[in-house]
Amino acid sequence: MEPFFINLLQQAVNVFLLLGAALVAIWFYFRIRRKLTENPQVIHPEQNSDAGAILTLRLQACERLILFLERIRPNSLILRVHTSDMTASQLQAALIRTIREEFEYNLSQQLYLSTNAWEQIRNAKEETITQVNAAASTLKEDGSARDLAAAILQLSLRQEWAPVSQAIEEIKQEMNR
């Protein structure tokens, strides 16, 4: 019965993450729309189709990158990757592989962000990998995946996963500029 509840919990977390990403996207949309109507010097998308297309692409890039950052938060990452038959080293490898694959999938989005915002995202990715490795180094050789997951979550609670939060804030600030 335990795997059923774990799967149910994983699905619930995924639904909440997607809802959160959708709410962030809607918030960005209305915030940009309000800025465009408040500031007459800003080029309105209706007046210039290229500016509208670029604005749309930037908004989509920010949405994707915030979703990426939310997906590499330890609690979300562990719930998606962890299976009951994994060893600690298998979980460590799977977590790092997932982080890197998702980052590579979003590499092209850097085109729509400032250098500083992109660096914050890269730092968040690297710091997350570093923390996974640091948690793994605290385990004994025969440690289980559950032990590794607990160690990662304990580290994340102590540090509040600041690099991910900082990167998300940088993206939000960039959209406000």
Secondary structure, 3 states (H helix, E strand, C coil): CHHHHHHHHHHHHHHHHHHHHHHHHHHHHHHHHHHHHHCCCCCCCCCCHHHHHHHHHHHHHHHHHHHHHHHCCHHHHHHHHCCCCCEHHHHHHHHHHHHHHHHHHCHHHHHHCCHHHHHHHHHHHHHHHHHHHHHHHCCCCCCEHHHHHHHHHHHHHHHCCHHHHHHHHHHHHHHHC
